[in-house]
């Protein structure tokens, strides 16, 4: 029987290069010796002041001297003390056989796991052992690196991550348009005068691939005249209330607004003709004009439900400002038309001359990784490879399989051992019940986590990892999402709970037991977190010791390196055939008439990470329903309702709100008891990315 848990839940020359930037780097002393640390709950990477009484964390507050967050931190950051002292902390390694759990020493645990892996690799090949890394692992600099190194040391192609769950369109569009999958466009917040967020609510989420600490203040800055802030969202959100203007389209139709906007700019003026002549092929531009010809104001209004006057005013606003800075969030990246929306966002920036130039968006190479150092012109058109054996029809563009294929691989007997680094597939993968049944078929499900949850319930091996206040860290992957060119370092605040170890150490010990060290020659399992971070920071724009000393170092954004060093022949691929074909069948991607479920974030938790809260403070799994929808179905505020789709149904409480689109019911991901994933299915996935559609899904709602 599974264990029952107690708790669930100045403008520069736009041709300047990176070499000039390195000379401008400055250090900011945030006085960390007296308590300044780094929150890693989300990509905002806020500075925090942590107060302790011995081993007890008594207070977590925003650090007013932190240059990025400026004293701000959210409810999640302030809850880190409660997270550290969570009653369900995992304190020692343990193994389950049948229904019986046994505590193990680290030596016993890693030897047992290594033995199982070796046996399966010998019999079924290296792909029989897989690795999944979730959001919590990505925010652990050495942890995410270790997950990738473990898969590499095993020789396994069975690598999965949260990227394919909610935003695979972003690396795909980057790859097909620029030739490189890892470009991260960042708002030039110092100089841009027109900013737009699509399907993104930064006040709650703190951004999506652009971290926005202190979001209310920043959005007010974006909306202060002569600057304009536009928000496109199916719901009136905390962010859209701060905007200059907002549009509320029907769910899943954001791409149509962009198609109309670009058409008007191409036909009626507003493009940067000089930029286009230098960085776009004329044939691509002609094809784009033909593709967008049908997207008149009338058609766009009919598809989206937005008034023609509002659409025309959006065009006028872009023309007023010339350059734009646009970011999408999961409200668009999890829809059936995600690729089209993201592609057209890139096209909008290109036709307005807004990419890689001041006043628009710059491309962040990452302060620590400096990805530009490895980039070469890719003159060969990118090509996809087949998916895993059970789902060869799924296209793979990078070095990992889409999560939608994992259950099929388990059911087919191809994937037999799975290591989960800081993630919760049961609340993120489609068809949660099928996923759980598949996990029961694994010979070993090894879960690395801080807190017991439903994943540790069904695991065969549970390995306690250190929480963020127990380990030294740098944002090895996530500093590429900063609004400025910066990085940070934080030491540990308190000693680890129980026998918990860092993720990198656990992965290295397993590899070591298999006789295949995944660590470089300079590191061993006797090394410290700081030693590993030093190794990972070898390419940093400044020496690691300076980052450790100053804790926060930053420089100026750089412009021009993508156009000169990345683009094939210096030109964007404006019309990749993959997106041209999808746009040609847009009618198949627009949701049918009727009620649609949409996703949203909540203030006090991130995905499946629910810090302990008082009853008064806790988020609740509720369905936001428009009063007109509720009245037609006899639903009153506070009623229990059933939300159902062909793949499953869930029960939760209704809250009536005129903020939601009349065609939608708004739900939140990350709840196990009211798991939105039961409404999704892996049977139909995006043809280019293998992503399961998770928002703008047809549903029915009725009173219980």
N, C-alpha and C positions, 0 to 999 in steps of 0.2 A: 504494500500500500504506500502511496506517495505521502511524503511529509506534508502536514498541513501548516501553512505559513500564518504567522500572526498578523502580517500586514501585506496587502497587495497595492497591490496597485503598481604780383608777378609772373608772367608767362615766359616759358623758355622756348628756345628754338626747337621745333617739333622734330628735328632730325638728330637731336642729341642722343648719345649712346650710353650704355651702362657704365663704361669706363669713367665717364665724367661724374656719374652719380656716386661712385665709391669714394671719390675725393670729398664729397659733400656730407658724408655720413657724420652724424653727431651723436653723442651719447647723452642720455637723460638720466640723472641719478634720482631714482624714486625712493631713496632712503629705506631700502628693503631691510637693512639690519635692524630696524625698529618695527618690523612687522609686515612690510608690503609683500604680497604674494600674487600669484596668477590663478584666476578661476578658469577651469577648463570644462565647464558644463556645456558651453556652446562655442560657436566660432567668434563671438564678440571678444573673448579673451580679456575680460575686465581685470583691473587691478583691485586686490582686496587686502584689507587689514584683518588679520586673524589674531584673536586674543585667546590665550590658553591659561589654564590653572593646572599646572602639572601636565597630566595626559588628557585633561578635559578641555575641549574647545568650548569657550564660553560666549564667543561673539565673532561674527563675520560681517564686516562692513565694507563699503566701497572705499577705495584709496583716493582721496582728493588730489594727490600729487601725481597720479597716473596720467600720462599725456593722452592716452587713448580713451579711457572711460571717464576720466575727470571727476572721480568720486562716485560714479554710478555703479550700482550692481543690482541685479534683479532678485526676485524671491527665491529663485533656484540657487543663486550664488550665496545668498544669506542663509540658506538651509544646509550648507555644507557641514556645519557642526552636527546637525541632526543626522545627516547622511553618515558621517563618520561613526556616530554612536548608535547607529540603527540596530534595533534588537535582533534583526535577522542577518547580521554580519556573518560571513563565512570565515571561520577561524582556523580550520585545519583541512588538509586534503582528505577526501573520503571517496569510497568506492561502493557502488551498489551491486549486489548480486541477488537477483529476484527482487524481493521486497526488503532485504536486509542491507543496512548501511554499516560500513566499517571505517573507522578513522584510520588513516595511514600516515606514515612518515613521508617526507618528500622523496626519500630514496625509494621507498616501496612504491609510491604512486608513479614516479617517472619510469621506473623499471617496468612496471606492469603495463603502462601505456606504450612504452617503446616496444615491448614484446608483442603486443597486439598489432601495432603498426607494421613491424617487421614481418609478422606472419601473413598479414593481408597483402603486403607489397610483394612478398615472395610468391604468393598464390595467385593474386588477382592483378598485380601491377601497381605502380605508384599512384595512378589516378583513383585507386580504391580508397585512398586517404585524402580527405579534403579539409580545407580551412575556410572558415567564415569570419570576417571581421566586421563588427558593428560600429555604431557611432562612438561609443565609449572608447573603443580601441583606437579609433582615428584621432581622438583627442588626447591620447597617450602617445607622445612622440616616439618613444622607443618601442611601445607596444605594437603599433601598426607596422612599424618596420620589422619587428620580430615575426609577426604573422606572415608577412611576405617572405621573409628569409626561411621560415620553417617550410613553407610550401616549396620553395626553390630547392632547399636541401633534400627534400623528399623526392624531387623530380616530378611532382604532381601538377597536373593541369587543373585539378579540381579546386580552384580558388574562387571564392565568392565574397562579395562585400555589399554594404548598404548602398553603394553607388547605383547598382542596377535596380534598386527598389524605387527610388524617388527622383533620380535626375540623370539617367544615362543619356538623355538628349544633349546634355551640355558637352561632355567630351566628344560625342559623335559629331555635333555641329562644328566644334572646334577643329576636329580632324578633317572633315570633308571640305570646310571652307578655307582653312588656313594651311592644311597639311600636317598639323601637329595637334594631338588630342589634349594637351595639357595647358592650353592658354586660358588664363583667368582674367577677363576684363573687369576693371575696377573703376568705380565712379571717381572722376577727378573732382573731389568734393570742394577743393579750393576755388576752382574756376568755372565749373559747369553751372549754367543758368537754367537748364531744363532737365529735370530728373523725373523718371517715371518708374513705378513699380507695378508689375503685372502678376497677379495671383500671389502676392507677397505682403505680409503684415509685419514689418520690422519692429513695431512697438512690442509685439509679443515674441516673435521668432528671433529678433536681433539680426535679421538678414539671412540671405541664402547665397552662398559663395562670395558675398561681400559682407563681412562682419560689421554690424552697426551698434557699437556700444553707445550708451546714452542716447537711445533712438529718438525719444520725444524731442529732445533739444536739437538733434541733427535734422530731423524732418522739419521742424520749425524753421531752421536755417535754410533748408532747401526751398521752403515755401515763402520766404520773406522777399518781397519785391526789391529789385526787378526779377528775382528768380521765381521760377514756377515749379511746383511739384504736382504731378498727376498720378493718380492711383487707379488701376483697372482691376476690379475684384467683383466677384459675384455677391459679396456681402459688404455691407457698410461696416468697416473695421475701425479699430483704434487708430490705424494709420491713415485711412481715407478721410477721417474726420479732421486731420491736420493738413490735408492737401489743399492746394489751390483749386483743383477741380478733380472730380472722380467720375468714372463710368462704371456701370453695373451691368455687364453683359450676361446673357444666359450662360450657364456653366459649359465649359468645353469649347467656346467659340472665340477665344481671345485672338487666335490667328487671323480671323477675318478682319478685325480692326486694324491689324498691322498691314494686311494685304491692301486694304483700302488706303491707308495712310501712305504707304510707299507708292502706290499707283498715282495718287494725287501729286506727290512730290515729283515723280518722274514726268508727269504730263503737264503739271501746272506751275512748276518752279519750286525751288526749295532744296535742290540737290547741290552738292559741291562738285561742279563740273571738272574743275582742275584735279581734284582728288580722284575722281572716277577715271579720267583720262590716264592718270599715272598708275592706278592700282587695280583696274578692272578691265577685263577683256571686252571688247565691243560686242562680240557675239553673245556673251553671257548677258550683257545689258539688254540687247534686243530680245533675247529669249525671255528675260524677266518681264519686260514690258508686255509681251504677248500673254504670258501666264496670268498676269494681274489685270488684264483688260476687263474681265468679267466682274471685278470687284468694285462695282459702282456703289454710290451712297445708298441707293435703294436696296440692292442685294445685301449689303453689309448690315443695314438696319433690320432687314427681315430676318437674317440669320442670328444676329446678336441681341435684338430687341432694343438696342440703343437708338435714341432719337437722332435723326439726320443732322439736326442743328448741333448736337453735342459732338458728333463725328467731325463736322466741318470746323468746329472751334478747336478741336485737337490738331487738325492740319494747320490751322492758322497759328497756333501756339508754337509748333515745331518750326514753321517758317520764320516766326519772330526771332527765335533764338539761334537758328542755324544748326548748331551742334546739340547733341542729345546724350544723355546717360540713362540707360534703361536696364533694369534688372528684373528677372523673373523669379518666382518661388514655386513651391510645390503645388500651389493652386493651379498652375499651368503645366508644370513638368510631369505631373502624374496623370494627365488626361490622354485620351486617344490621339489628339492632335499635338502632343508635346513637341515632336520634332519640327513640325511646321511653325509653331509659335517661336521656338528658340531660333530656328533658321531665319525667320523673318525679322526677329530682333537684331540678329547680326547684319542682315541686309539693310535694315533701317540705319544702323550705325555707319555702314559703308557708304550708302548713297548720300548721307549727310556729311561725310568726311569726318566722322566722330571717333573712329577707332585709331588708337595709337597717336592721338594728338591732344594737346591741352584744350580744356573746355569740354571734352567728351569723356572718353574712357581710356585708361592706360592699361598695359598688361603687366601683371605682377609676376616676376620670375621666382618669388620666394626668397626671403633674406637668407635662410639657412641652406636651401637646396640649390638656389640659383640655376634653375632649369635651362636658362639661356645658354649656359656653357656647353651643353651637349647638343643643342639644336643645330641641324643642318637643313639646307633646302631639300624638300622632299618633292622631286619632280615626277615621281611615279604616283599615279592615282591610287589612293588607298583602296584596299579590297578586304572584304570580310572573309572569315573562315567559318567552317561549320561549327555548330554547337556540340555538346557532348553526345556520346553514343546514343542515348535514349531520345535526344531531341536534336538531331542533326539539322533540322530545318530552321532552327534558331540561328540567327547570324551573330557572330562574335567579331568585334572590331579591335579589341584590346587583348590583354593577357588574363582575363578572368571570364568565367561563365556567368550568365544571368541567373539570379536567384530563382527565377521561375522554373528552371530546369532541375533544381536540386532534388525535389521530391521524386521526380521521374527517375533520376539517377539512383536514388536509394531503392525505389520499388523494383527497378530493373536489376538490382544487385551489383551495380557498377560502383556505387559509393557505399562503403561499408564502415568507415570510421570517419567521424567529423569532429574537428576541434573548433570551438566557438570562442572567439576573442571578443568579450565585451559587447554582446548583442543578444537580441531576443527574437529569433525568427518566428516564434509562436504568435507574436503580436504584430509581426511585420509581413509575413509571407501570406500568399493567397490561400484560401481554404484551410483555415487553422486546424480543423479536426483531421483532415487528411495529412497535414504536416506532422501533427503529433503522432498519428499512427505510423507514419514513415519513420520517425525518430525511434520508435520502439523496435524497429527492425534492424537498426544499426547494431553492429557488434560492440561498438564503443561510441558514446557521445560524451565528449570531454568538454566541459564548460569552465571557462576562466571568468570569474566575476567577483564582485565585491559583496553583493547582497544576494541571499537566497531568493529565488523567484520560480516561476513555472518552468523555466528551462533547467534549473538545477533539480527540480522535482523529477524530471524525466531523464536526467543524465545518468550515465554509468560511472562517470568520474567528475568530481567537483573540486576545482583547484582555487584556493583563495588568493585573490590579487589585491594589490595595494590600492587604496583610494587615492584621490588626487592630492590630499593633504599629507600623504605618507611617502611621497616620492618626489625626487627632483625631476624637473621636466622643462622641455622647450616645446613650442608649437611647431614641431619639425615639418608637418604637412600644412598646418592651418595658418602659418604666418603668410602664406600666399593669398589668403582671403582678407588680409588687413586693408583698411582704407589708405594707410600710409605704408611706406617701405620700411618695415620694422620687424624686430623679433624680441623675444623676452626669455628670461630664465627665472625659474623659481626653485628654491630649495624645499626640502621636506619641512613640514611644520611640527608634526608629532611622530612618535614611533609607530611602526606598523601594528595593527591589531592581530593578536594570535600569531599564527605562523605564516601569514600572508607574504607573498613575494611579488616582485614586479613581473609583468607579463613577459618582458624580454628574457628574464632569467628562467622562467618556466619553460618557454620554448627552447631555449638553449640547452637546458638540462635534458629535455626529451631527446633532442638531436644528439646530445653527447652520449646518452645511453644507447643510441643506435649506431654509435661510432662514426657519426658524421657531424662534426662541429659546424654550426651555421655562423659562428662568430669569426671575425677577422683575427689575424695572428696576434694583434695587440690586445685582445680582450679574452677573458675567461669567465666562467661562472663565479669566480671570486671577485670580479670587477664590481664597481659600484654603478648606480644609476648615472652618476656624474661622468664616470669613465665612458659609458656608452654614449651619452649625449655629446661628449667631446669628440668621439669618433664620428658621430653623425654630423657634426658641425664643421668638418674639415673644409667644406666649400663655402662656409659662411662669408658674408661680405666684410666682416671684421673678425678678429681672433676670438675664439670661444672664451678665453679668460676675460676679455673686455665685456662680453655679454654677461658673464657671471658677476663681474664686479659692479656693473652699472644696472643690471637686471632689465633695462629697457633701452634699446639702441634703435635709432631710426635715421633715415635719409630722405631724399626727395624722390617723388615718382619720376620715372623715366619714360620718355616718349621716342618712338622711332625704331626701336630694335626689332620689333616684329616685322615691320615693313621692309627693313633692310636685311634682316638675317633669317627670317622664317619663311615668308611667302615665296612660293615658286615664281621666279622671275619678277618678284616684287608685286605680284598681283593676287588678289583674293579670288577664290573659286566661287563666284557669286551664285551659280546655278548648278549645284551638284545634281546629277541625274536621279539619285535616290530621293531627294526632296522634291524634284520636279515631278516624279511619278506619284509621290504621295499627294502633292497638291492637286494633281489631276483627278484624284478620287477622293476629294475632300468630303463629299457627301457621305461616304462610308464612315468618316471619322467624327462627324457632328452627331452628338447624342440625339436619340429620338425624342419626340414630344412626350411630355409626361414628367413625373417627379424624378429628380436626380439627387443622389447623395454627393455631397461635397465635403472636403476635409478642411480642418482648421487646427491651429495651435492653441494651447492654453498656457497661462502665465506660470504656473507652479510646477510643471513637469515638462520633460523633453522626451518625446517618444515613449518608451516603456520605463524610463527612469523617473520614479515617483518618490521624491524625498518624503520622509515622515512629516506630516502636517497636523496641526490641531484641526478638529472637526470644522471650526469656523473658517479656517484658512484653506482647506483642501479643495482642489479642483474636483469636479464631479463629471461623470460621464453623462452628458445630457444631449438631447437632440434639439437644435434650434429649428423651429418650424414657423413659416409665415402664417399670420392669423387667418388669411384667406384659405390656405390649405387646411389649417386646423378646423375651421368652421365647416368646411365642406365634408370633413370626416368625423365630425362630432368630437373633436379633441379639445380639451381644456388645458390651460396652463397647469403643469404639474402632473398631468395624467401619465400613466405608464403606457408606452406605445411599443408596437412591434414594427421594426423596419426590416423588410424582407427583399431578397433578390433571388434569382434562380439558384444560386449556389448556397444560400443559407439565410438565416434571419437572426436578429438580436433584439433584446428587450432593454429599454432604458426610459428615462424620464424625459418628458417633453417640456420645453420652454418656448413660449410664443414670442416671436421677435419680428418686427417689421424690417429689421436690418438685413435679413436673408432674402435672397431672390425668391420670388413666388414659385419658381419651378424647382426649388431645392430644399433639401433637409441637410443641415450642417452637423457633421459629426467630427469627433476628435480621435486620431490614431493613438495607440499606446495603451489602451485599456484592455485588460484580459477578459474581464467579465462582460464588457460591451465591446467586443473585438470587431472593429470595422473590417478586418481581413476576412471574416466569414462571408462578407458580401462580395468578395472578389474571387476570381477563378483564373488558374493558369492555363486553361484550355484555349483562351484567345489572348495572345500577347502582341505587342507591337512588332511588326515584321522586321524592323531594322535593329531594334535593341533587345527584344525579348522581354521588355518591361510589361508587367501586369498593370492594366489600367486600374487606378485606385481612386479616381475622383471623376465626377460627372458620370456616375454609374446609374442606370435605371433601377428604381426601387419602388416599392409600395409601402405606405405607412398606414397603420390602422390602430385604433385604440385597443388596448389589451382587454 
